[in-house]
Amino acid sequence: MARILAVDDEEQILILIRNVLKKDGHEVICHTGITEELMADLQKFDLILLDVMMPGTDGFTFCRKIRDQVDCPILFITAKTLETDVDYGFLAGADDFIKKPFSIVELRARVNAHLRRESRQKHQCIAVADIRFLLKEKEVWVHQKKLMLTKSEYEICELLIRHRMQVFSREQIYETIFGYEGESDASAITEHIKNIRKKFAEAGEEPIETVWGIGYKWN
């Protein structure tokens, strides 16, 4: 299931999008315009559907503004499909165009194709539920509060979140984070995981699971 943002000033279009994509198991958040609240939550979405012609900030301007903040696919839903409009949209950072009026089949196909294809390396943020990794700042935020992690704790967490659901042994984690020339040994990972879990638990989350006899993974 993906978390999808749809922005369009036509409420009937939003209702259609939500109803269609919910059938594929996606969560669809709809907005009729650009708000400060929306800007603060952009990094929580897996895909953005964006109308071009909106009052206030138009879709091209909005896309260009947020492209450096989000890694997810951005698809324009628009009647503006002249060659110059398409070129301008791609230059603004769009991944695709869906022409109005569109069919349900096309909407589902394009959205799901981009979600399947979405394997680009994350550069800005990784968000899972209420946990957000700000990758450039090397910070973890839980429920809008910054988690105070050491450098090693953060790097362990980033390794696990980037490879979510993959199980890593203590040895694999140690060699990845500290290298073969590390001054300690893999047993240090047990203590790091213990400290990480304590900090997340105090923030109301338990994201790291022990796979007995093998290692650890991020749920």
Backbone hydrogen bonds, N-H to C=O, Kabsch-Sander energy under -0.5 kcal/mol:
donor,donor_aa,acceptor,acceptor_aa,energy
4,I,2,A,-0.7
4,I,27,E,-3.4
5,L,47,L,-2.4
6,A,29,I,-2.7
7,V,49,L,-2.5
8,D,6,A,-0.5
8,D,31,H,-2.1
11,E,9,D,-0.7
14,L,10,E,-1.7
15,I,11,E,-2.5
16,L,12,Q,-2.1
17,I,13,I,-2.7
18,R,14,L,-2.8
19,N,15,I,-2.5
20,V,16,L,-2.5
21,L,17,I,-2.6
22,K,18,R,-2.0
23,K,19,N,-0.8
23,K,20,V,-0.6
24,D,21,L,-1.0
25,G,22,K,-1.8
26,H,21,L,-1.8
27,E,2,A,-2.7
28,V,26,H,-0.6
29,I,4,I,-3.1
29,I,27,E,-0.5
30,C,28,V,-0.5
31,H,6,A,-2.4
35,T,33,G,-0.5
39,M,35,T,-2.1
40,A,36,E,-1.6
41,D,37,E,-0.7
41,D,38,L,-1.2
42,L,39,M,-0.7
44,K,41,D,-2.1
45,F,42,L,-1.6
46,D,3,R,-3.3
47,L,3,R,-1.0
48,I,73,P,-2.4
49,L,5,L,-3.5
50,L,75,L,-2.9
51,D,7,V,-2.4
52,V,77,I,-0.6
54,M,52,V,-1.2
57,T,55,P,-0.5
59,G,52,V,-2.7
62,F,58,D,-2.4
63,C,59,G,-2.7
64,R,60,F,-2.4
65,K,61,T,-1.9
66,I,62,F,-1.9
67,R,63,C,-1.6
69,Q,66,I,-2.3
70,V,66,I,-1.4
75,L,48,I,-3.2
76,F,96,D,-2.5
77,I,50,L,-2.3
78,T,76,F,-0.6
78,T,98,I,-2.0
81,T,79,A,-1.4
86,V,82,L,-2.5
87,D,83,E,-2.5
88,Y,84,T,-2.3
89,G,85,D,-2.4
90,F,86,V,-2.4
91,L,87,D,-2.2
92,A,88,Y,-1.6
93,G,89,G,-0.6
93,G,90,F,-0.9
94,A,89,G,-2.2
95,D,74,I,-3.4
96,D,74,I,-1.1
98,I,76,F,-3.0
100,K,78,T,-1.9
107,L,103,S,-2.3
108,R,104,I,-2.4
109,A,105,V,-2.5
110,R,106,E,-2.8
111,V,107,L,-2.3
112,N,108,R,-2.5
113,A,109,A,-2.1
114,H,110,R,-2.2
115,L,111,V,-2.1
116,R,112,N,-2.2
117,R,113,A,-2.1
118,E,114,H,-1.1
119,S,117,R,-1.6
126,I,133,F,-1.8
128,V,131,I,-2.7
131,I,128,V,-2.2
132,R,130,D,-0.5
132,R,141,W,-2.9
133,F,126,I,-3.3
134,L,132,R,-0.6
134,L,139,E,-2.6
135,L,124,Q,-1.6
135,L,133,F,-1.0
136,K,124,Q,-0.6
138,K,134,L,-1.2
139,E,134,L,-1.8
140,V,147,L,-0.5
141,W,132,R,-2.9
142,V,145,K,-3.3
143,H,130,D,-2.3
145,K,142,V,-1.5
147,L,140,V,-3.5
149,L,147,L,-1.3
154,Y,150,T,-2.7
155,E,151,K,-2.2
156,I,152,S,-2.1
157,C,153,E,-2.2
158,E,154,Y,-2.8
159,L,155,E,-2.1
160,L,156,I,-2.1
161,I,157,C,-2.7
162,R,158,E,-2.3
163,H,159,L,-0.9
164,R,161,I,-1.0
165,M,218,W,-1.6
166,Q,163,H,-2.3
168,F,216,Y,-3.1
173,I,169,S,-2.3
174,Y,170,R,-2.6
175,E,171,E,-2.6
176,T,172,Q,-2.1
177,I,173,I,-2.5
178,F,174,Y,-3.0
179,G,174,Y,-0.8
179,G,175,E,-0.9
182,G,179,G,-1.3
188,A,185,D,-2.1
189,I,186,A,-1.5
190,T,186,A,-0.6
190,T,187,S,-0.6
191,E,187,S,-0.9
192,H,188,A,-2.1
193,I,189,I,-2.9
194,K,190,T,-2.0
195,N,191,E,-2.3
196,I,192,H,-2.7
197,R,193,I,-2.8
198,K,194,K,-1.9
199,K,195,N,-2.0
200,F,196,I,-2.4
201,A,197,R,-2.9
202,E,198,K,-2.0
203,A,199,K,-0.9
203,A,200,F,-0.6
204,G,201,A,-1.4
205,E,200,F,-2.6
209,E,207,P,-0.5
209,E,217,K,-3.1
211,V,209,E,-0.5
211,V,215,G,-3.0
212,W,210,T,-0.8
214,I,211,V,-2.6
215,G,211,V,-2.0
216,Y,168,F,-2.8
217,K,209,E,-2.1
219,N,207,P,-3.0
219,N,217,K,-0.5
